[in-house]
Amino acid sequence: MYDNINFYLDRSEVGDINLLNEVLENGDNIKIEQKGYSGAGIPFAYISLEGQSSHKLTFKITPYRISIMGKNSSICKYWLGDNFQTLTLVEFNNAITEISNRLGVPIDKANVCRIDVAQNFIMKHSPSTYHSCLIHLPRYMRGEVNGNLYFKTNKIELNFYDKKKEYREKRVKIPDEYLEVENILRYEIRFKRNVSKVFGRKITIEDLRSEKFSKILFEKWNTYYWKITKQNPIVFESETSTFKTKDFKNYFMAKGIESTGGVNYVYKMIDESKKAKTITKHRASYLKSVVNKAYTCINDNSEHDFIEELNSKMESFIYP
């Protein structure tokens, strides 16, 4: 469930102690990577904790703050040895307890500034096959980069990608249990900025350790998926198929859309017309519904139902 988690702990949350001195004096099996002074004369140190498979967690520490962000910030890699898998709530709690003990400072009150929640699904086809089925999420920008599909705003990002392909490209060892499994689709939601605004309050490590809040995260991860408009790619079985009257219009509308660039191209045209105020918001919504209906009618008769497979995977995955 849990993947990347970024956070920072201010001294005001732990009794106004000097955090730098506390860690350097009481830290257990820590490695000092660098020490120095900032331009303003504030002392700092970069320290690391070594975890599974020699994966490091690196912290920047000053008298006023401990922060974990950027390179070597994966608690998942630290605890499990890789981030192919994700952390269950129990594993996350065990990892936080160990990190607190090794730093010599409790981090439960740390302010969380990024949360990634993810799950792998074993699919029948290549993960990229399913990208064309995930069409539209209101108010989110859709894009594809290097085989990764994303829907994003400034605060939240949904990602669908081939986890095995990612590891191969990075030349990272794939865990043994996944070596014989070829099609692994990763669905990930990333709360990347303004986490407190997304959830309406400050979120701490203590929240992430609770079952109540982890269920809220799971529900968001699940709900966002179901908000995505989905359509199977059109597979034209035969040019000589016999249609009922009601099928005729939808078939050739869908075929015309495919020949001019597909659903995303048509959606973009509608959105640009709405921005130019040549059509109303209501009209734009209606036109999209007409497109959706055409594809739905065609796909109802298709044997190539990638959406059904995706939906069944989501429905079968329950809160861990």
Protein Blocks (a to p, Z undefined) as FASTA:
>chain_A
ZZcddddddfklnoppafklmmmmmpghiacfbgcddfkopacdddddddehhiacdddd
dfkbccdehjhiafklmmnopakbccdfklmmmmmmmmmmmnopafklpccfbdcddddd
ddfbdfklmmmmmmbcghiacddeehiacdddfkbccddddfklmmmmnopacdfklmmp
mbdcddddddfbhklmmnopacdfklmmpmklmmmmmmmmmmmmmmpccddddddfbfkb
ccdfklmmmmmmmmmmmmnnpjmlmmmmmmmmmmnopacfklmmmmmmmmmmmmmmmmmm
pcblfklmmmmmmmmpccZZ
